[in-house]
Amino acid sequence: MLLSYHPCYEGDENRLCAGRAPDESDRAAMEAADGVVLPQGCRKDLFEMATACCDHVFPNYHARFAFPGKTGQAWLFKKKGVCHPYTEAFPDLAAFYRRKDEESSFASRFTYPFVFKFDWSGEGVNVRLVRSDDDFKEVIRLAETYEQTGQKGFVIQEFIPARNRCLRVVVIGKRFVSYWRVGKDGTLGTALSKGAEIDREADPVLQERGIQTITGFCRATGINLAGFDLLFDETGAVKEPFLLEINYFFGRRGLGGSFRFYEMLCAEIDRWRADLNI
C-alpha cells in the first residue's frame, strides 16, 4: 500500500499535511504503508515520522534536514570531500569574531574578491560579492541588523571565476537534467529571476562531467530530489567542477515548466515504486 502526501501524485491512500503537524492518525497510516511519498516542501517532523514508521520514503531528505541551510551544506561538502569553493561557515557573528580574534591566519585565507552569503533565501538574494574592506564592513553591519531580528548564520566563500554562468543539474529520482544559467554582464549571480538566461546546448562535455559529479554525490548522500549548482573555473586551473550549493526548492523553467516537472516527478515515483514492488 502506498501512502501519498503529494497533491500531484495519487497513492492507495492520500493525505495532506499542509499547515499542520502530523498526528497519530498520520503515524498509523504510515505504519500500515509499504511506501510513503512526501511533498517537495514537507516539514521536518513529517519526514522524521515517515522515516521512523516506514522503510521506503520518497524523496530522501536526510541530508536536507541533517545539514540545513548554506552553513549546513558547507559542512556536508567538507564531510564528503567533494570539490567546492573554499568556505568558512559561521552560525552567528559571535562565532565569526571568535575565529577572527583567535586565529592570526584567518584574514589571509580570503583575498578580495570573495562571496558572502547569508544562510537563508535563494535565487541570488542575500548574496554579496565583497571586493574591499569597505564592502566587508557593510555586509557585517547588515549581518548585525539581521541578527537583531533573529536571522543568523552566513558563509564566506572563495570566488570562482566562471564567466558568470553556472551549471544547474536537477536530480528527480534516477533522472538527471542539466542546463546552463548565464548571468547578465556586470551582475553577480545566475538567478533567472535576475535576468539570467538558460542555455541547454553549450559545452555538452562539461555538462556530462557535471552530471557524473552529481550522480556520485547523490549516491553518497541519498539525495534524489534537488537542484545542484556547479561552477567551472574559467582559468582552467581546476578541471573538476566546484559544487556550489543544493536547492531543495528549485525553479522549473529550465525543466520546461511546472507541467513538465510534474510529469518527470510522477514518472520517477512510478519507477521508484516498481523497483521496490510497492
C-alpha positions in Angstrom: 0.0 0.0 0.0 1.3 3.4 -1.0 0.5 6.5 1.1 0.9 9.8 -0.7 1.1 13.2 0.9 1.9 14.8 -2.5 -1.1 16.6 -4.0 0.0 15.7 -7.6 0.6 12.0 -7.0 -2.2 9.6 -6.3 -1.5 6.7 -3.9 -3.6 4.0 -2.5 -4.3 6.4 0.4 -3.9 10.1 0.0 -3.4 12.7 2.8 -2.3 16.3 3.1 -0.3 17.8 5.9 -0.1 21.4 4.8 -0.2 23.9 7.7 -0.4 21.3 10.4 1.9 19.0 12.3 1.5 15.2 11.7 -0.7 13.5 14.2 -1.3 10.0 15.5 -3.6 9.2 12.5 -0.7 10.0 10.2 1.5 7.7 12.2 -1.0 4.9 12.0 -1.3 5.4 8.2 2.5 5.4 7.8 3.0 2.3 9.9 0.4 0.5 7.6 2.1 1.7 4.4 4.7 -0.1 2.3 5.9 3.3 1.0 5.3 7.0 1.6 5.5 9.8 -0.9 6.0 13.3 0.6 5.7 16.7 -0.9 8.7 18.7 -2.0 8.1 21.2 0.8 7.5 18.7 3.6 8.1 19.7 7.2 10.9 18.1 9.2 8.5 16.5 11.6 6.6 14.9 8.8 9.7 13.5 7.2 11.0 12.2 10.6 7.7 10.5 11.3 7.6 8.9 7.9 11.1 7.5 8.1 10.6 6.2 11.6 7.4 4.4 10.6 8.2 3.2 7.1 11.3 1.8 5.4 10.6 3.4 2.0 10.1 7.2 1.8 10.4 9.4 -1.3 12.1 11.9 -1.5 15.1 11.2 0.6 15.6 14.4 2.7 18.0 13.0 5.3 20.8 15.4 4.0 18.4 18.3 3.8 17.5 18.2 7.5 20.8 16.9 8.8 22.7 19.7 7.1 20.3 22.7 6.8 20.9 26.0 5.1 24.1 27.2 3.4 26.2 26.6 6.5 25.0 23.0 6.8 25.7 22.4 3.1 29.3 23.7 3.6 29.8 21.1 6.3 28.3 18.4 4.1 30.6 19.2 1.2 33.6 19.1 3.5 32.4 15.8 5.1 32.0 14.1 1.7 35.3 15.5 0.3 33.8 17.0 -2.9 35.4 19.8 -4.8 33.8 23.1 -3.7 34.9 26.7 -3.2 36.8 27.2 0.0 34.2 28.1 2.5 34.0 29.1 6.1 30.6 28.8 7.8 29.5 30.7 10.9 26.3 30.2 12.9 26.4 33.8 14.0 28.6 36.9 14.3 29.9 35.8 17.7 31.5 32.7 16.2 32.9 34.9 13.4 34.6 37.3 15.8 36.0 34.5 17.9 37.6 32.9 14.9 38.9 36.2 13.7 40.4 37.1 17.1 41.8 33.6 17.9 43.4 32.7 14.6 46.1 35.1 13.3 46.0 33.4 9.8 42.2 33.8 9.4 42.3 37.0 7.4 44.8 35.6 5.0 42.5 32.7 4.0 40.4 35.0 1.9 41.6 37.5 -0.7 39.3 40.0 -2.4 37.0 39.4 -4.1 35.2 36.8 -2.1 31.5 35.9 -1.7 29.4 36.5 1.4 26.2 34.5 1.7 23.5 34.7 4.3 22.1 31.4 5.5 18.6 31.8 4.0 16.9 32.8 0.9 17.5 31.7 -2.7 17.7 32.9 -6.3 20.7 35.1 -5.5 19.0 37.0 -2.7 21.3 37.9 0.2 24.5 37.1 -1.7 27.2 39.7 -1.9 30.5 40.0 -3.8 32.9 41.6 -1.4 35.7 43.5 -3.2 37.2 45.6 -0.5 37.4 46.3 3.3 34.5 48.8 2.9 32.3 46.1 1.3 33.2 43.7 4.1 32.3 46.3 6.8 29.0 46.9 5.0 27.9 43.2 5.0 29.0 42.8 8.6 26.8 45.7 9.5 24.0 44.1 7.5 24.5 40.8 9.4 24.3 42.7 12.7 20.9 44.2 11.6 19.6 40.7 10.6 20.7 39.2 13.9 18.6 41.8 15.8 15.6 40.2 14.1 16.7 36.6 14.9 18.1 35.8 11.5 21.6 34.3 12.0 24.3 32.5 10.0 26.4 33.1 7.0 29.2 31.7 4.9 32.3 33.4 3.4 33.3 31.7 0.2 36.1 31.8 -2.3 35.2 33.5 -5.5 35.5 31.2 -8.6 35.8 33.0 -11.9 33.3 31.1 -14.1 32.2 33.5 -16.9 29.2 34.4 -14.8 27.5 31.1 -15.5 26.7 28.0 -13.5 25.6 24.5 -14.4 22.3 23.5 -12.9 21.9 19.7 -12.5 18.5 18.6 -11.3 18.0 15.1 -9.9 14.5 13.7 -9.9 14.6 10.1 -8.7 17.1 8.4 -11.0 16.8 11.1 -13.7 19.4 13.9 -14.1 18.7 17.0 -16.2 21.3 19.7 -16.8 21.4 23.2 -18.3 23.5 26.4 -18.0 22.2 29.6 -16.3 24.1 32.5 -17.8 24.0 35.8 -15.9 23.9 39.3 -17.4 27.2 41.2 -17.9 28.0 43.3 -14.9 25.8 41.4 -12.5 26.7 38.9 -9.8 25.0 35.5 -9.9 23.0 33.5 -12.4 19.5 33.6 -10.9 16.8 33.5 -13.6 14.8 35.9 -11.5 17.6 38.5 -12.0 17.6 38.2 -15.8 19.9 35.2 -16.4 19.3 33.1 -19.5 19.0 29.4 -20.0 21.4 27.6 -22.3 20.8 23.8 -22.7 23.2 23.2 -25.6 26.6 24.8 -24.7 29.6 22.7 -23.6 28.0 19.2 -23.6 31.2 17.6 -22.4 31.2 19.9 -19.3 27.5 19.2 -18.8 28.2 15.4 -18.7 31.1 16.0 -16.3 28.7 17.9 -14.0 26.1 15.1 -14.2 28.7 12.5 -13.3 29.8 14.6 -10.3 26.2 14.9 -9.1 25.4 11.3 -9.7 28.3 10.3 -7.4 27.3 12.8 -4.8 23.7 11.6 -4.8 24.9 8.1 -4.5 26.9 9.1 -1.4 24.2 11.2 0.3 20.9 9.5 -0.9 19.6 12.8 -2.3 17.0 12.1 -5.0 15.2 15.4 -5.5 17.1 18.6 -5.7 18.8 21.2 -8.0 22.6 21.5 -7.7 24.6 24.4 -8.9 28.2 23.8 -10.2 30.9 26.2 -11.3 33.7 25.5 -13.8 36.9 27.6 -13.3 37.3 29.7 -16.4 41.0 29.8 -16.0 41.3 26.1 -16.3 43.4 25.8 -13.2 40.9 23.3 -11.7 39.3 20.9 -14.2 36.8 19.4 -11.7 33.5 21.2 -11.3 33.0 23.1 -8.0 29.9 22.1 -6.2 28.3 25.4 -5.1 25.0 24.7 -3.4 22.0 22.4 -3.2 18.5 23.7 -3.8 15.7 21.6 -2.5 13.2 24.1 -3.8 14.2 24.9 -7.4 12.8 26.8 -10.4 11.2 24.8 -13.2 11.7 27.0 -16.2 14.9 25.1 -17.2 13.0 21.8 -17.0 10.3 23.0 -19.4 7.8 24.4 -16.8 5.8 23.1 -13.9 3.7 20.7 -16.0 6.8 19.0 -17.4 8.4 18.9 -14.0 5.4 17.0 -12.5 5.4 14.7 -15.5 9.0 13.7 -14.7 8.4 13.6 -11.0 5.4 11.2 -11.3 7.3 9.0 -13.7 10.2 8.8 -11.3 7.9 8.0 -8.4 6.4 5.2 -10.6 9.9 3.9 -11.2 10.7 4.0 -7.5 7.6 2.1 -6.7 8.3 -0.5 -9.4 11.9 -1.0 -8.1 10.5 -1.7 -4.6 7.5 -3.6 -5.9 5.1 -1.3 -3.9 
